[in-house]
């Protein structure tokens, strides 16, 4: 199919003329047709004037719907040539739920970011006391402050990975760490393996580097090592990005046998492993004991990254890379064109927080477990048709919807006061529409409120409405 006529489009859409605002319903109808495959990508849509005449609405209404579709990435237009259906780039579309802010009055479930622990205030006060000593210098250290690199290296050594401070590069969060590694090591057209679903910003970083992304599917049960090793061999991948510890978003935990098998395969096909351990400290239940991926490494094939954002607080914006000393120096040199160095005050605070590692881990285990249990019980009460596996750690549930798509649900939920991250943000080319990621990093009472609103959005969407009940409008 190369084009769709106004008559064909109207027949596919079947929108109640009484729906208000009509332009949003029209845009939502087109988007739903694209997402479920009834309207293929790269099909030319009817001219605004022709569709308006067929639907018996004003041309302004159709223009507004087309504008909204373009803004959301579901329509591409060229002056004098018409408009074509498209799938959005999750890194750039205006309706990307990751772009929500705390100031918009909505419950923020689009990110899995816990609030600061009680230890932060004291650590910041101690960092402030230390700051004058560092003020005598220039404040730029591309590798990171020695005191923090020593703490990070000691933590790796305690986990069974003997590490020297010169193997550590402090970064401005784990996302920055991913960008540095892919920017330095991945060239245009290089194959890079990512899990599907996966952390969306890892996909963004690979795209920016010009990589050819090779997705490997995983589920709640985890990884199938034969699929992962086959993907490495068949693609001759330069790099594979993996999150073996409470994977975001599925919560899966890779066992030691799979870790050893994957590393063995990487060694055979000469693939580097970029291992994201952001969630590794957040076991909530008694889970099978696992060894760090790097402990199986015998030829410097594993590059590990970590972050202060989940165990401590995302506002600190401190992460790190563990690599060989030679690669660490190359990464520090490469980053000088990006941001030179991470903030001194935040680095000092994280150095002091490492002294409170056990205290913070226990606090996170207590609070996240309570929130996870509240989310699980709330889902079973309010949305029992949805299915999921309860993870033993991390901060997210990967939920399969019983019907409909998560993208239209996320838009409806925003009208009811909740920001959501739909499944397609965690995959490629519009896949995973039947999934939704729900974090349990908010307090139980907020999660309970959010679930009531999500259920209302789901029920209202199923009834074909476009506005929430007045009682919920008042709560937004």
N, C-alpha and C positions, 0 to 999 in steps of 0.2 A: 504494500500500500504506500503510495507516494503523497496522497492528499486525502482529506476528508471534506465532504461537502457540508454546507450549512444544514441541510436536511438530515444527513447522516449523523452529524454532531448532535443535533437536537434530539434525535431518536435515542442516541446513546445516553444522553444526559438525564432526561426524564426528571426535571426539577419542578417542584411545586411552585406555580407562579406567585403564591402568597408568601413564599419564604423571604425573610428580610434579615440582613441586607442581601439583596439578590445577587449583587456582583460577587460577594464572598462565596455564596452557594455555587455560583457558576464556576468560579475558580476552583473551589473544592471538588466539584464534580469532574472537571477536566483532570485535575491532579489525581483523583482516585482512579480514573480510567487509565491514566499513564502507569500508575503504580501497580495495578493488577493486570496489566498487559493487554487490555481490551483496546487501547489506543497506543500503537507502537511509538517508539522514539524515532525522531527525524521524519515525522509525518507533517505535512503542511496543513495548518488549520485554516478554516474559512476566514475570509476577510471580515473585519469587525462589522461593517455595514450589512453584509449578507446574513451573518449570524443574528444580528439584532433584528432584522426583518423577519427571519424565520421564527425566532423566539418571541417576537412581538414585545420587545423591550426597547428602550432607548439605546442609541449607539454609545452614549456616554457610559451606560451600565456595562456593556461589553468591553469598552475601552478600559474601564477600571478593573475588570476581571483579568484582561490580558496583561495590564500593568502589574497586577499582583502576581500573576504567574511568572512574569519575567523577573520580578524582584525575588521570587522564591526559587528561581532556577529551573522551572518546568517549561519555559517557553523562551525561544531565541528568535529575535526579529532582525530583519535587515531592511533598511529604507528602500521601498520600491519592489521588494522581493517577497514580502509576506512574513509569516511567523511559523516556526516549526516546534513540535514537541521536543522536550529534552529532559534529562535527569540532572538534578542539581549537584554541584560540587560541594560536599559537606564542609569544606574548609572556608568557603566564601559566601554561601548563600545568606540572605538577610534574615531568613527564619531559622537559622541555626540556633538551637536551644542553648548551646554553649555560650552564647553571647549575652545571656540574661545577666542582670545585675541585681545586687541586693536592694537597690533603691527603688525597684519597680513595684514593690508591695506584694510580689508573688512568692509562694513557697518554692524555694530553690532546690528542686530534685534533679536538675540537669547536670550537677557536678557531685562528685563523691568526696567532698572536702569536710573533714570534721572540724569543730571549733578548737581553739587553743586549749592545751591542758593546763592544769593549775600550776605546773612547774614553770611555765613561760615567764610569769612576772618576775620571779626570783632570778631566773637565768638572764633576763634582760637587764635587771638591776646590776648584776655582777658584770655583764658585758659593758655596761656604761662606766663602771668603775675602771675597767681595763682600758677603755678607749683612749684616754690621754697618752698612754705609753705608745700607742700606735700612731698617734697624731704627729709624732716627730718625723715619721717617714712620709712617703708620697701617697700611700694608701692603695697602690696598684700592685697586685701580685697575681698574674695570670694563672699560676698553679693553685693559688689559695693560701690562706694564712697557715704557716707551719703548725701552729697549735691545733688547728682543726684537722689538718691532714694527718697529724699524729693520732688524734682520737679516732678518726675514720679507719686508719690502718690498723689500729689496735682492735677495733671492733671486728674487722675482717679476720684478723689473726685468731681471735677468740672463737670464731665460727669455723676454724679449720683451714683457712686460706692465708698462709703466711704472707704478710704484706708489709712493704716499707712505705714511709710517707711519700717518697719520690714517685711511687706508682699511682698516686692520687691526684686528680684534678678537681678542684671545687668548681661547681657550676651554679648558674642562677636557676636552679630547679632541674628536675629530671627531663622535662621537655627540652630545655637548653642542652642537656647532655646528649640526648638523642640527635638533635640537630647538629651538634659538633661532630659526633662520630660519623653520621651519614654524610655530612658535608665534606669531611676529610677523606673518607674511605670509599665513597660510592660515586661513580662517574655516570655520565649520560648513557642510558640504556642498560646499565648493569642490573641483573636480576637480584631482587631483594625479597626474601621470604618474610611474610607476616602471618600471624594467626588470624583466623576469621571466626568469630569477631575478635577485635583487638582494640587497643588504646588509639583513639582517632588521631591524636597528634603524631603518632609514629607513622601513620599513613601520610600525613601532611609532610613530614620531614623527608620521607622517601620520594614523594612527588617533587618536592623542591629540588632535590638532588638529581632529578631526571631519571630515577630508577624505573625499571620495569617490575611492577609489584606482582609477586607470586603468592596468592593466598592459600593457606592450608587450614581446612576446617577443624575446629575443635568443638566439644560439647561440655556439658556439666561433668561428664565422666572423664574428660580430659583429652589427652593427645593419643593418637594412634601412631606409634613410632614408625611403623612401616610407611604410612602416608607421608610423614614429615621427612623421613630419609629419602623416600622416592622423589619427593619434590626437590630436595637438595641435589640429588644426582641428575635428574632430568633437566633442571633449569641451570645447573652449574652456577648456583647462586653465589654471589660475592659475600653476602651478609644475610643473616637470619635474625630477626627481632623476635625474642621470646619473653614471656612473662610466666615463669614456672611456679611462682609462689602466689596462690590466691589470685589467679589471673583476672584481669579487668577486661571484660565485665562478667565472665562466667563464674568466678570464684574457684575454679579448678586448681588442684594442687598436683604437680607432677611428681611421680614417685621416683626413687633413686634408680631403679632399673631403666626407666625411660630416659632419665637424665644421662645415664652412662651410654645408652644406645644412641641417643641423639648426638652426643659429643663424639662418639666413635665414628658415626656417619659423617659428621662435619670434618673430622680429620681426614677421612678417606677422599672426600671431594674438595677439600681445601676451602671450606666455608667458615667465615668468622661468625661467632655467636655474640650478639648484643643482648645481654640478659638483664632485664629490668626487674630489680628486686624491691621496688617501691613499697609493696605490701608485705614483704617477707617477715616483718616483725609483728604482724597482727594476726596470729593464730588466736581464735576465740574458744575453740574446743580442744579436747585432747585428740590431736590429729597424728597420723603416722609420722615419725621422725624422718626428716629428709636432710640431705647434705646440700650445701650450696653448689650450684652448677660448676663454679670455678674449682671446687675441690676435686673434680674429675679431670681437670685440664692438665695435660702434660706437655703441651707445646705452645702455650700462650695464645690459645685460640678464643678464649672467653674474655669479653670486655663486659664488666659488670657496672651497672649504674644503680644509684640509690637516691633517696630524697628525704628531706625533713618534713615534707608536706603532709604525709598521712600519719606517721607516728607522732609528730609534734604539731606543726601548723603550716598551712600553705602560704600564709602571709610572710613567712620568713624568706621564701624564694631561694632556698639553698638546696643544691643537689651535689652529686659527685660522680666521678668516673674512676673505676679501678682498671688499670691496664698495665702493660709493661712500662718500665721507666722511660724507655725510648719513645713509645707511643704517647705517653703522658706529656712528654716535652713537645712532641709534634702538635698535639691537641692544644696545648697552652699557646704555642706560637700561632696556630690557626685562629684561635679565638680572639687574638688581638685585633683582628679586623672587624670583630662583631661587638664586643663590649668590654674588652681589656681585662676586667676582673669583677668579682662579686663584691657586694657591699661588706665593709669591714664589720660594722655593728652586728649584722645578722650572722656573720661567720662566728663572731665571738659568742653570740647567744647560743648557737648550735653546739659549739665546743663545750659550753657549760651544760647544755641539755644532755650530752652524752654521759655526763656524770650522774644523770638521773634516768638512765635508760630503763632500768628495772621498774622504777616508780611509775614512769610514764606508760610503759607497756602494760602494767597491771591496771592503771586507770583506763586506758583505751580498751582493754579486754572487758572490763566491767561495763563501761558505757556503751560500747558497740554491741556487745552481746544483748544488753537490754533493748537497744534499738532494733537489732535484727529480729529478736523474738517478737517485739511489738509489730514490726512490719509483716512478719510471717503470719501471726495470728490475725492481723487486720486484713490481709489478703484473703485468708481462708474464710473470714466472715463476710467481707464486702464483695470480693471478686473470686468466688470459689471455682469458677470455670477456668481461671488462669492457672498454668502449671509452672513449677520451678523446682529446683533442687536447693536445699538449704546448705550453703557452703560452711566449711569449718573455720573460715577466717576471711580476712579482707574486709570489704566495705560495701559490696553490691550483690543484689539478686538479679539474675538474668531470667526474665519472665517471658513465657510463651503465651500469647493471646489466643483466645478461643475463636475469635472472628475479627474481621476488620484489620486495619493497618495501624501501626504505631505512630506514623507521621500525622494522619488526620486526628488521631487521639491526642497527640501532643498539642496540636493547635486548639482543639476543643478544651483541653485541660487548662491552657493559658487563659481562656475566657472564664474559667472557673477558679482561677487563682493559683494554679500550680504550673511550674515550668518542668518539662520532662525532656529526657534525652531518648528519642526513638531509636529502634534497632539499626536503621540504615547508617546512622552516624558511626557505627562500629564496624562497618563492612565496606565493600566496594560495589560501585555501579548499582546502587539502589537495592541491594539484597538485604535480608534480615528484617523485612517489613513486619513480620509477624512477631517480632520480639521487642521488648522494652527493658531498659536497664533502670532499676530502682535502687538507689543507694540507701543505706541505713546509717548514715553519718549524722542525721538530724536527731533531736530528742524524740522519745516515743510519742509524746502528745502532738508534736508537729506532724509526725508520720501518720498518726491516726486521723488527724484533720485532713491531711493531703489525700488519704485513701477515700474518704467520704466525697471529696471534691472530684477525684478521678472517676469514681463510680457514677457520679452525677453527669460528668462530661461524657462518659461512655454511653449511658442511657439516653442522654439528650441527643447525642450524635446518631444513635440507632433510630431515634424517632424522627430524624431528618431536620432537627432544629439547628439554628446557627447562633442563638444567644442563650446564655445560661438563665435559670430562673432568677427572678428579681431578688429573692432572698440571698442568692449567692453573689449577685452583682454587688450587693452592699458589702460583702465580705472581702472583695478583691482589693 
